[in-house]
Amino acid sequence: MSLVLMTGLLSGTAGAAESWTLDSATWQDPNHVILMWTAREGETYEIYRSQTRDGDYALIGTASSGSFRDDEAAWPESCYYRVCPLAPDGTKGAMSEPMQAGTNSQSLSKVTVLMYHNFITQEDVANGVEFEEYSLDPADFEADLQYFRDNGYTTITSEDLLAYINGEKPLPDKALIISIDDGTQGVYTNAWPLLKKYRMKADFNLIGEQVDAAWETVDSGGTRLGESAPYCVWEELIEMQDSGEINLCSHTYALHRYNREGRIGASLLEGETLEDYAAVIRADYELMVSCLGGWTGENPTTVAYPYSRRSAESDAALLENTGYEILMAGEGARGTASNYFVDGASAESQLRLMSRPCRMEGHPAREYLEAADQTDQANGVNAAEDTAALTAEECAEIALWYSPYADVAGDAWYAGAVYYTYVNTMLTGTSLTTFSPDAQVSRAMAAGLLYRVAGEPAVSGAALPEDVAEGSWYAQAARWAVENNLFPALEGELFRPEEPVTREELVTALYRCAQLLGQDTGAAAEPAFPDWNQVSGWAEEAVRWAADTGILKGDGQGRLLPQESLTRAQLAAILQTWGGNQAGAQ
């Protein structure tokens, strides 16, 4: 029977059985559509596609779960899908109703990967280490890490990505994998300390034979000093892995060689059969397991293609014949700059190939991230991440796994709010790794925050309050706040920058900031709080607005506590509600 089924045959297949519909048909990117439906135990499924709703449907694949990835879709061509369930005995059930790609689209998660190599200081160069084209000065790497933190990125590892694919945990917004190739010692001496300093993580893709050779040299009493490209030894790698900042992966054991008997890296030889190729990669994988698995007790699940040389055939062979589950390739390997996943799709249907541009000297990470967003957002499918629209529930779930600060427990009542203010760059930490949730919010801090939220508008050259030094970090914010009377409780010529702000002061300043931004601050009824009479007259209108919009909530006893000072955790919660309200209004 032909693989093309006429629509009459499709409708006749179902007999008297009830018709049913797919849950969704989501464009993952311009090259892939993910179908999702409710699967039933014991059934398998045939997937059919047509260019028109009532046209001929061709069989394009099968699935054993409730989702399927179509690798031959091409945006913006029209695609329609139908799915036929098969009972264990092969009996066909009712064919689903046609569904067009883009119907009931599910949310997407994005992961950007940046490839790095070695990190070399001038001292390293003096000791004979070669600073070649893929090397990076540690100061440049630190600048990248600072940019990631300043702009709300969360570093993850491919292990985290696998956990997401397997439905075990979510991905954060602005997820980023720092993917470091080769296994050279500069990662241990120069990059790892910076990852610890910034509380960030990375994949480290090892060339097994090079690490083994370095270990044998050191173990036999030799030295790596003077080598042009010294590699880590196993003890250093285990130390980094145990710290939690480094996830050890494979860069193959012995295939990282260029044009060895015609083979470039782990690619297929011209004319090589898939059977012969499978034997080569299986043998190399087993060697990688024996060293990496033998030393660490954990077998590699991610491999980075040497020289980024690959093909669809090599991808399939690696996934089918080894224990690798994630394939790190080169720039644009997927056809997109970043990598997109459909939330809720089965592990079977998630694409395992990853696009990965290489960070080169003289081109900071910012350039790659901005270019990736611009490229993908122009493809017609992949829009910008709307971090402002993250719900409180989503933020709380993400924070359980990816709290951005060491002193914010993932299950703290305010953890989700802190994550929201981090990913939206609304509220900075008190250090690179701490948030200080119980610290009081000073007037300088509140002014600086609202000035950033307002977009740092131009201010006049009016004189500063006499207790604000020209050139201080909050000087412009204080000038702006005074000009716009954000803190009406202030009297005289003083700003009192270090004085803690009260709850009513903060919401009044936020209320007036919202008005400056043209946001709706319409009148609201007097809220029913037992301590409403403690609200200052100048704050009543703002507190009504804040209570009505949910920005200001009562404590466990239903009290507003308007005169109490505000903590940073409470400020984060207020900002999360305010930001969510604005995202919803838009």
Order of alpha helices (4+ residues) and beta strands (2+ residues): beta-alpha-beta-beta-beta-beta-beta-beta-beta-beta-alpha-alpha-beta-alpha-beta-alpha-beta-alpha-alpha-beta-alpha-beta-alpha-beta-beta-beta-alpha-alpha-alpha-alpha-alpha-alpha-alpha-alpha
